[in-house]
């Protein structure tokens, strides 16, 4: 039965969305049972007692669909890309929390809106300080590397670490660790081969063998699973802390535990992105970029060529794929068989 479900929904959906959603629903049910957060009214519990398991499964599936729909937004928030979204969320929730006392909104909903607004404003205030902290960390690592002799083995290891943690251009540094790790491997093809990673990735995917594409998808799903789990645990923590504003209450501890687990999942996502997903993407450009040139019909000849020549070919190709311009006159196109 599990195999049929995998075919129907896909392994990515089950791992990255459904599993975190199940944990979210189970955590809420457990907290409601302990009395930490409000539970379903007693009359509804009696009415649906025989089908409670089915209802929880439906709730988990609905949460999984929601996670899948907002997956890009979650990733971009963890990358530090979305100050505009945070501004909209912060202002909207603040206004709703101010208007809520004059309408039929439960008190806990008012506190939840105020809490979301406060968290969003806090993240906005931290956006630029965190970006500068990462820049300072980058320059500190670069300074330590430059102090080492060229033939020192430690220099190579330090260079490897900084290349996996930050993009070559310090102007592209992001305010979060995850954002910098993704920027690092997104910048790899441009830095090494002169390829635009974003536009060329869609075309490169067409020439990558299916087995290797599956490996990339599995690595990407692992990162998404950890991020989604971190996100839902942060939501659980918000629910608990909003419901128990007294810091001395014993009910605060589940919320603090959820925050700790959320951070651990975030760090696991960063580690997986750096160790697995990023290396698969770099290797894909290393191994299959020349196959893409052939599929694009760009003549490279049968003789060995210099790296500068390859960079020139990619610049010509990107005039078509990125800027929608016709190819240059000195670019020879070879029809595919």
HELIX and SHEET records of a PDB file:
HELIX    1   1 UNK A    2  UNK A    9  1                                   8    
HELIX    2   2 UNK A   11  UNK A   12  1                                   2    
HELIX    3   3 UNK A   13  UNK A   18  3                                   6    
HELIX    4   4 UNK A   19  UNK A   34  1                                  16    
HELIX    5   5 UNK A   42  UNK A   47  1                                   6    
HELIX    6   6 UNK A   49  UNK A   51  5                                   3    
HELIX    7   7 UNK A   52  UNK A   69  1                                  18    
HELIX    8   8 UNK A   71  UNK A   79  1                                   9    
HELIX    9   9 UNK A   83  UNK A  100  1                                  18    
HELIX   10  10 UNK A  107  UNK A  146  1                                  40    
HELIX   11  11 UNK A  153  UNK A  165  1                                  13    
HELIX   12  12 UNK A  170  UNK A  172  5                                   3    
HELIX   13  13 UNK A  177  UNK A  186  1                                  10    
HELIX   14  14 UNK A  188  UNK A  193  1                                   6    
HELIX   15  15 UNK A  197  UNK A  204  1                                   8    
HELIX   16  16 UNK A  210  UNK A  243  1                                  34    
HELIX   17  17 UNK A  252  UNK A  272  1                                  21    
HELIX   18  18 UNK A  273  UNK A  277  3                                   5    
HELIX   19  19 UNK A  278  UNK A  296  1                                  19    
HELIX   20  20 UNK A  307  UNK A  321  1                                  15    
END                                                                             
